[in-house]
Amino acid sequence: MSICSLRGLNVRFCRQAYILAHVRTGVVPMPGRTKLRLSLCECNNQQTNNRRGYAINTAGVTTQIELTKLKPSILAAITPLRSSHNNLYQMVKKRTLEARTKLQRNKFPNNQACEEETKNRSSPCNDQSGSTLCSSPSSGPSAPRPKTSTMFSYKSSSSSSSSSNSTSSSSQCKPEFEKLKDPCPKPKPEVQDKTSAGLKGCIKNAELLQANDCNISKRKKVTCDKKPCEDDGADGSKKGAGGSRGSIMGDDEAKKKTRMLMALLAALGLGGLLLWLQTRRKQKDGESIDCGPTSGLPATVPATSAELPKHVPYLLIGGGTASFSAFRAIKSNDPRAKVLMITNEFRKPYMRPPLSKELWYSAEKGEVTKDYRFKQWTGAERSLFFEPEEFFVEPSKLMETVNGGIAVAHGFAVKKIDPAKHVATLTDGYEITYDECLIATGCSPKTIDVFNQAPPGVREKVMMYRSPDDFERLKRYADEKKSITIVGNGFTGSELACSLANYAKDKKVKIYQIFPESGNMSKVLPSYLSKWTTAKVETMGVCVMPETYVKEAQRDDSVLKLALSNGKSLLTDVVVVCVGCEPNTNIALTSGLEVDRNLGGFVVNAELEARRNLFVAGDASCFYDPLLGRRRVEHHDHSVVSGRLAGENMVGKKKAYTHQSMFWSDLGPEVGYEGIGLVDASLPTVAVFALPTPNPERRADNLSEAAVIEGGGSGGGTVTVNPETPDVKCDPSNADEYGRGVIFYMKDDKIVGILLWNLFNRIGLARTIINQNKKYDDLNEVAKLFEIHA
């Protein structure tokens, strides 16, 4: 810190001490414009005998003045009247604030600049001793005019000493007072009468106690029409009349009040900081995107891995549907089986499909139930969880249970498996041996680079949708009437958009859906049906923006600003990314397990074995289908059946997996469909719908070979495949309502997939048709089996 900065701080501290002293009767006038510093000190030596006096700091030199040696007239002159003190205090307070602001802006200019400015100024009243009266122009007609202060001058014999020497010598308190005189002549008695009668003074804040080498402070001048010395003597003489009533505040009391003020300011600042931090924490808690445990749940259960058993007969890695289905199969074949489930989640096993469908239609205003109850399509009510909390055993008591059971270790993860030694190693190094092991780690939701590489402020507003915690957070946004943007057109994205639109239709919540494809479910549905479905979703209140993607995301206060590829910008409160998921195969490399390069997932045989006594089920398994080749399926039904089969093989059943899994989806209350087999929009399709018109026109799907639907009456008639017939495309704008129908997905002229549009309880028949693996000459006859007109 520079010398000028220290001197500037000294001026500010002296002025604050003066303001604190205003409660006393007698107050020493404080210089406002000069660098001459007047402070109060306590002289503690033999000469002064603890008497109080003035210490005048002029250019770094301290001069002590004993009050007892001053003449009575001088003592009266330096003690202002109580009547003028209030105005003087208000003036000093205002000037102090102005000086503080300007000093902060100028960052304490150096002494040379101050001296040059002082030399350039012309003073109307100078004497031979070098004292100068700096006149103060009026700040305005409305400003109050306090009584003028007396001006007097001191000379110091040690003006050439440094500031450090003056500080060290101040303890001696041996001042040299040479001369005291007024720089202006004494006024006439009639001037005193004018002053006592309330005449406004010409000086708003007279600058006092100026030495020969004083540095003029860079404060605003205040000028007046009168000469600067015209009324000073009269005012000073009048003030002297009341000098006997004045008293000087001691240095100890001034320091005490200063400390009290500083302590009060520090307390107020600390309180404001704590309040801001508490408010910020609450705001962040409301916008948290972590999918970990809630505030009421512990980090891990049990607290440490040391409480887990060292050896278990059955070890399940993963806490999803496939893992719990395997437990049920094990328990059915081994009633006293002791099963340990290790999962990085913090909830008991639950089913995921209702999170984007049924749970929203059953949700009510306010908080959801603890077990997330919802109504199924049959009308029955059930919980999202497979079993209640009481069903499970504590991990530390698992091996002591006589009848066995299942224990769930929450918050733990396995980093390595040794298939030869049957050892699973946790991330903290704890090892558990097993007899049979199942890997059912499932999938993790994908994200996109524009959000993954965004700043933390943007990522706070971006979430995935995978767990009940995500459901609660998204429901809270909907209840607060926040705008929600969904990125993705797949199962979860389309279902969630329709469910949110139906849930928030009375709350006036704006729902957006953005995806680069041409329509909803474009990877599953034929193009014409995908576009028709998109129009249906829009009628539900969703703002669908196909063939659009997010180019950039920025945080704008409490909302996100998305720059879209179509040149538009979108403001939204939260973004939900639903662009699929990828299998969790992190332990494959450390465990020596094979992962499919194209489909992902652990490669297993027909019995779902990756290695001996090590099985894989659910979304993470890549199995071989005898009819359709190697596959990896991400559906609830596959997780249930593959988990059950793996559990049976863990107890020695040795069954092969030949199941054709199914899926279902709901796009609002009016559209629902079920599918089985290879349901891929890239395959040729043949569709038969029950049209409501009495005489429907000829319609056909866009196939590699044209499939012409000929018919009359109330529905589609015969279906013939004629390569010579040109393609007839279905125009969604002219198409009737696709109320009920069946879509066949063809490969090598065989049915490899079937989608039932608004047809239910017929999935068993569709599985039988696919398993026959044969060519059908008349697909219309096959469609009649599904009773689409019933």
N, C-alpha and C positions, 0 to 999 in steps of 0.2 A: 504494500500500500504506500502511496506517495505521501510526502510531507504535506502537500496541499490537501490531500484527502483527509489526513489526520486533523489538520486545522479546520477543515470544513465540518468534520464531525464534532470537534470541540465547540464550534459556534452553535451547532444544533443542540448539543447537550446543555450548554449554558442557557440557551433560550428556554428549553423545556424546564430547567430548574427554576428559572424566573417565573414561568407561568404557574408552577406549583406553589410559589410563594405568595400568590395573590390574596390568600386568606388573611394574611397579616395586615396590621394597620399601616405600617410604614414599609414601603417597597422602594428599592433602589432602581432608578430608571435604567432600562436595558438598551444598549446601543443596537441599532438595527441595521445600519448600512456599512459600518466600518468593520475592519478586522480587529479593532480594539476590543478585547474581551474583558468583561468585568465579571468576576466571580467572587463568591463569598468563601472565606477560609477561616480557619481557627488557628490562631497563633499560639503555639505552646512553647514558649521559651521564657527565660528570666526577665527579659526587657518588657514584653507585653503582658506577662502574667495572666495568660489565658484570656486575654481580651479579644473581642471580635473586631475585625477590620475588613477593609477592601483590599483585594488583590487585583491589580490591573495588569493584564497581559497585553503588552503592546509589541507586536512583531517578535514574539517568542521571549520577551523579558517580563518578569513578574515583579511588580512593585507593591509593597505592603503599606497600607495607610492605616494608622491607628486612629480609631474614631475619637478617642479621648483627646488627641492632640489637635483635632480640627476645631476651627472657630465655630461658635454657635450659629452664626449666619450661614456658614458653609454647610454645617450639618443639617440646618433647616432647608437649605436649597436642594440637598440630595434626597430629602425625604418628602415625597409627594403627598398631596392631600388625599384623604379617603374619597372625597367627592369625585376626583378625577381618575381614580384608580380603575373603576369599572370600564370606562371608555378606553383607557389605555390598555387594559387587559384584552378587550375585544379587538383593538387595533393590532396588538402584538400577536394575538392568536391568528388573525387573518394573514398578517405579513409572514408569520412563521410557516403557515401552510403554503403560501406562494413561494417563499424561498426554498422550502423543501422540494417542491415540484420542479422548480427551475434548476436547483443544484443536481437533482437526480437526472434531469435531461442533459445538462451540460457536463455531468460527471466531474465536477469540481475543477474548473480551469486552473492552470498553474498561476503562481504568484506574479510572474512577469506580465502576463496578460492583464491581470487585475491592476498592477501598478501602472501599466501603460494607459489603461482606461481611466485610471484616477488622474494621471497627469493631463490627459486630454480634456478632462472636464473643467469647466470654468466655474469657480465658486464665487458667489456674490459677496461673501463675508469671510475674509481671511485676515489673520493678525500676524504679527511678526514671530510669534512663538511657533507658528506652524500649525495651529489648530484650525480646523475647517468646519464650518457648518454646512452639511449637505441638505439642501432644501428638499422638501417632499411635496410634489405637486398633488393637487386634489384628485382623488380617484373618481370623482363624479359629484354631481349636485346632491344626489340622494344619500351619499355616504355621510355618516355621522362625523362631526368635527369635535374631537376631544380637546381638552385644554392642553396648551403647549407645555413642553417640558423645559427645564432649565438646561443651558449648555455651559459646560465648563471643561477645562483642559488640564492635563497633567503632563509633566515632563519626567522622564526616567533617566537617571544617570547611567544606567547600564543598558542603553538601547542597542549596543553592539553585541550583546551576549547572545548565545544560541538558546534555542528553546529547551534543550536538555539541561543546560546549566541553570536556566531559570527555574526549572522544575525541582532540581536538586537543592537550590538555594532558597526555595520558598519555605522550607521548614524553619529557617532562621528567623523569618518574619521581621526583617529589619529594613523597613522602607525608607526611602529618601524622598521627601516631599519638598520640592523647591518652590513651586509657585502655583497659585491658583487664581485665575482671573477670568472674567467674562470676556468673550471675544467681541461682544457688542456693547454699546453704551447703555447705561441705565435708562429705562423709559420714564416718561413723564407720569406724574400721579394720575392724570386723566386717563392714561392708557390702562392703569389698574382698575379704574372705575368701569371702563368698557369691558375689561375682562371679567370683573366680578358681576357685571350686569348680564353676562351671557353672550358677550361678543364671540363669534366663532374665530378660532385661531387660524393663523395662516399655515401652520405646520401640522400635518396629520400625524407624523411620527418623527419627531426631531431626532437626529442622530447625535449622540452624546459622546463625550470622553474620547476625543480624537487627538492622537499624538502626531509628531512630525512625520513619522514614516508609516502612517496607517495605510492599510490596504482597503480600498472601498469595496464593499460587497456588491455583487451584481444583482441587487434587488431592484424592484420597480421604483422609480422616483414618483413622488407626489408633490406637485407644485401648487402654488397659490398666487393670487394677485399681489398680495402684500409683500413687503420686503421680509427676508427671513429673520431678521433680528429685531423687528419693530416692537413686538410685544413680549419678547422672551424675558426681559428683565422684570417687567411688571408681573408676569406670571410667576417667575421664580421667586420674587419677593413675597408674593401672596402665598405661594406654597410654603415659604419659610415660616409663615406665621403659625402653621400647624405642625411644625417639625417636632415640637416637644411631645406630640402624641404618637409619633412614629416609632417603630421598632424594627430591627433587622433580624431576619430569620437566620438561624444558625446553619452551618454546613451539614451537621448531623441530621437535622430535621429535613433539609432539602434532599439529602441522599435517601432518607427513609421513604419520603413520598415518591421519589423517583423509582425506588425499588418496588414500592407497592403498585405504581402504575405499570411498570414493566411486567410484574407478576400477573396483574390483571389482564394485560394484553396477551401474555403467553397462555394464560388459561383459556381466554376466549379463542385464540388461534388453535389450541390443541382440541378444544371442544368441537370447533367447526371441522377440523380434520377428521376426528373420530366419527362425526355425523356423516361426513361425505363418504368415508370408507364403509360405514355400515349400509348406507343407501346403495353404494356401488355393489356391495356384496349381495344384497337382496336382488338387485337387477340382474346380476350375472347368474344367480341361482335360478331366476325365472327363465333365463335364456340358455341354460346349460344344455349341451348336446351330448354329454357323455351317456353312453349306454350301459354304464356299470351299475353298481348297487345303488339303491336309493338311500336317503339319509338315515332311514330307520334300520337298515340292514348292515351287519358287520362286514368287514372286508373279506374274510374267509370263514368258512365253517367246516371243520373246527378252526380254532385260532391259529394253530401251527400244524405243519405236516407231521410232526412227531406224534400227534394223537391218532394218526391213521394206522391201521394194522399193517404189519410188515408183510403178511402173506394173506391172500384171499383166493378162494377157489375160482371165482368169476370176477373178472375186472372189465368194466365198461368205460371206455374213454369217449366222453361226449354225453350231454344231458338232454338230447332231443327225442323226437318221436321214435326213431329207429332203435335207439338205446333202450328206451323204456319198453318198447315192443319186444325186444330180445329178453329183457328181464321177465316179462310175463310168460314167454315161452319156456324159459329156464325154470321158473317157479312151477309151471304146470307139469313139467317132467321131473323135477326134483323139488319136492315140497319143502325140504329143509335147506335149500340152497342159500348160501350167504354171498350176496352180490354187492360189490362196491362200485359206485358210479362216480367218476371224476369229471367235473365240468368247470369251465371258466365263467359260466353264468351264475347268477345269484338268485335264481328262482328254481322251484321244483319243475320237473318236466311238464311241458304244456304243448298244445297243438297250435300251429301258426296260421292255417288258412282263415280262421274266424277273425284274425286281426284286421284283415282288409275287406271283410264281407259281413258276416252275421253280427259281429260285435258292434258295428256301427248302427245297424238297424235296431238293435236291442238297447243301445245306450240311451240313457235319460240325461236330463240336465243335472249338472253338478258332478260330484265325484262318482266314479264307477265303483262297483262292489269289489270287495277284497279278492274274491275268487274269479272275477270277470265272467259273470254269468250271462248267457245269451240264449236265444231261442233258435232251435234248429228248424229246417224247412218242414219237418213233421209236426212242429208245434211244441215239442218237448223242450224243456229247459235244462241246461247243463252248464258246468263250469269249464273254463278254458284249460284248467289243469286236469291231468289224468287222475290224480289221487289227491286227497287232502294232506295236510301236513302231518296228521297223526299216523298216516300210513307208513311213514318212513322211520328208519332206525337211526340213532345217533352213530356216527362213524366209530367213535371210541368204544361203543358197546356192541358192535356188529358181531365180533367173534364170540362174544359171551351169550348171544341170543340162542336159545335152544332150538326154536323153530325156524331160525334163519330170517331172512328178509333182505331189504335193500337199504343201503345207506348212501347218501349223496354228499360228496365233498365239494363245497362251493368255493369258487375263486382259485382253483388249482388248475395247472396245465401240465401235460406230459411233453417232455422235449425229446425223449429217445426211448425206443423199445429194442430190447435184445431178444429176437425170436428164438434163438438157440438156448439161451439161459432162462427164458421166460421172466425177464426183469423189465419193469417200466420205471423210468427215472423221471422225477418231477423237475420243474424248472429250478427249484431250490436245492437239487441234488439228492432229495430223499428217494429211496428205492423201495419198490413194492414188487414182490414176486407173485406170480399167478399160475393157475393151472390152465385156464382158458381166458382168452382176451378178445374183445371186440373193439374195433375202431369205428366210431360213428360220429366223426367230428363235423359233419355237415358242411355248409357253405357260409361264406362271408359276402355281404353285399358289395357290389362294385361301386366305384365312383368314377367321375370324369375329371380330366386334367384341369379344366378351367376352374373347378372348385378345389381340387386337391392341391394346386399350386397357388391358391389365393391367399391373401393375408389372413391372420388369425381373426380379425374383425369380421371378415366375410364368412369364414368357416363356422363361426358361432351361429350363423343363420342358416346353415346347411345341415341337413340331417338325413340319415338313412331310415328305413322302416323295416324293422325286423323283430322287435320285442314288445312286450306290454308297456315298457317304459316309453317307447316311441309312440305307442297308441295314446298314452296319457298326455304326453306333451302335445301331440297334434290335436287331440280333443280340446286341450286348454286353449290352443290358438283359435280353434273354431268357435269356442264359447266366448272368447274375447273379440270376436268379429275381426280377426286378422285375415289378410289375404294370403292364400297358399298357392304355391306353384309346384306342380309335379312334373318332373323330368323323366320321361319314359312312357312307352306305349304297350308294355308287356302285361302279364297277368296282374302283378301287384300294382303297377301304375294305373292301368285302366280301371281295375276294381276299386282302387282307393279313390280315384277321381269321382266315380259314380256314387260311391258310398258317402263321401264327404259332401257332394252336392245334395244328396237326399237328406243327410243329417242336418246340414246348415241351410236348408232352403228357406227357413223362417228367420234365420239370423242375418240374412243379407251378407253372407261371406262370399267373397269372390274367389273362385277356384279356376286356376289356369293349368293347362296341360300342354307341354312342349315336347316334341320329338321330331327327329329328322325323317322318319318314314312317312308314307302317304296316308296312313290311317291307323286306327286302333287295332291292336292284335294282328298287325300285318304279317307277322311271321307264322301265324297259325291259321288265320282265316283267308279265304280267297280274296282277291283284290276288290271285287264288287261288294262282297259282304263286309269287308273291312271298312270301306268308305261309307256303306250304309250304317254300320255300327258307329262310326265317327259322328255322323249326323244325328244319330239317336242319343249319343252322349251329350251333344250340344243342346238338344232339346231339354235335357235335365238340368241345364244351368251351368255347364262347364264351358269355359272359353278354351276351345281346342285350337292349337296352332301347329298343324302338321308341316312337314318339310321345313322345319325351323330348328335351330340349335343355338345354344348360348355361346357367344363369342367372348364375352368378358363380363365379370361380376365385380361390382364395387359397392362399398358400404356408404350409404347416405343417411347419416344420423342413425335412426333405429330401423331403417328398412334397407333392402338390397336393391341395387339398380342393375338390371341385367340388360346387356347390349346383345340383341338378337341378330341372327344372320339375315333377317329380312329388312334390316335397317331400322327397326323399331326398338324402343327401350321399354322395359317393364319394371315397375316398382312393386315389390312384394315383401311381406314380412318374414316369410320362411320358404325355403326350397327343400323339397323332398325328392331325393334322387332314387329312382327305381329303374335301374338299367340292368337288372339281372344280378347273378352272384357267381362266385367261383369257389371250387372245392378247397377245403382246408387240408392241404397235404404237406404241411411244414415238416412233419416228423419223418417223411419218406426218405429224405436224404440222409439223415443221421441214423435211420433204422435199416437202411438197405432195402427199401421197398420200391417196387416199380410203379411209375405214374405214366398214364397214357399221354402221349405227346399232343394228340389232336383233341381229345375230349376232356382230358384232365381226369383226376380221380385215381384212386388206387386200383391197379389191375388185379382182378380176382378171377378165380376159376368158376365153374358152374355151381360149386357149393359155397361160393362167396368166401373162399379162403385166399389170403394173400401169402401166408406161410403156414406151416403146420401149427395148429392150435391158435392161429391168429386170423380173425375174420374181419371183414369190412362190410358195412351195410349203410343204406341211406344214400344221401346225395353225393357222398364222397366215394362211392363204389363205382367202378367201371367194369361191368359184367358182360358176358357174352350171351346174346339172345340167339337160339338156334334158328329162328325164323327171320329176324331182322338184323342180325350181326351184332357187333360190339356197340354197346350203348351206355349212356349215363343219364339217368332220369332224375329230375328235381321236383317230384310230386309227393304229396302226402301219402297217397296209396302205396307208392313204391317204398317209402320209408317204413310203413307199417308191415308190409308183406316181407320185404327183404330183412328187416329186423327180426321178425318172427322166425323166418327160415334160418337165419344165422344163430338165433338162440337155440333152435332145435338141433342144429348141427353141433353146437357147443356141448350138448349133452349126449352126442353120439348118434344122431339120426342119419346123418350123411345124405341129405336130400339135395337135389339139383334145383336151381332157380329157373323156372320156365314161365313165370307169371307175367301176363301182359297187364301192366299197371294202367290205371285210369286217372283222370283228373276232372275237375269241374270248376266252373267259374260263373259268377253272377255280375252282370253289368246293369245294375239298377234292379228295381222290382219287376221289370217287364221282360228282361232278356237274361236267359241262363242257358248254359250248354255243358255237355259232358263229352269227353273225348277219350280215345284209347288207341294204342299203337303209335305208329309214326304219323303224327298230325303235323305236317310241315307244309307251309304255303308254297314252297318251291316245287312240290310234287304236283302232277296233274290231278285234277279233282273232277268228280261228277256229283252234282247236287240235285236232289229232288225235294221240292217244297210243296206244301199244301197251299195253293194260292186261293185267296178268297174270292176272286172274280169268277163268274160262271163260265166265261169263254176266254181263258187265258191265251195270250199269244205264245208263239214258239220262243222258248228261252233256252239258253244253254250256257254252260260255263266256258271260260276261255281255256281250252285244252290243246294239247299238241295234236290230238286227233279230235275232231269235233264230236261232242256229245249232244245230240239234238233231243230236246224234250218234246215229244208229241203227245198231245192229249186233249181232252175236252171235258166237259162237265165240271166237276168241282175240284179236280186235282190233276196232277201230272199223270199222263198215260204211260205208254211204253217208252223205254229208253233203248235206243239202238246206237251202235257205234258204227259210223259210216265214214271211212277216210276220204271219200270223194265229196262229202258235204262240206261247204265252207264254214269257217268258224263263225259262230253267232255269239257276240259278247253281251253280257248282261249290263244294261245301263242303270245305274242306281237311281238316277233322277226319274226314270220312267218305271222303275220296278215297283211292284206292289209290296205290301208289308211282308217281310220274311217271318211269318208267324211260326211255323213248324216245318221241320224238314230234316233231312239226313244228307251228310256230305261224305263221299267216299274218296279216300286218298289212294291213288293208284301207283304201282311200281311194277314194271314188267307185266302189265295187264292183270296184276293181282291186287287185291285189297290189302293194304298194309296199315291203314288207319281209318277210323270212322269218327265223325263228329256229329253228335245228336243235338240239333238246334231246337231248344225249348221242348225237348223230349227227355223224359226221365224214367228211371227204373227199367231201362232196356240195355244197360251196359253189359249184362251177361250175354245177351244175344250177340252183341257186337264183338265180344271177345271170342265167341265160338266161330263167327264168320272169319275172323282174322286167323285163328288157329288152324282152320281148314286149309289155308294157304293154296287156294285154287283159283282158277279163272272162271268168271261168270259171264255168260253170253248176254244175259238180260239183267241189267242192274235194277230195272224197274221192279222185277219180281223180288229182288233182294230188298228193295226199299219198302215193298208191301209188308214184309215181315215186321217192320217196326211200327206199323199201324199209325202212320203220320196223319191220317184223316180221322182217327178215333177221337 
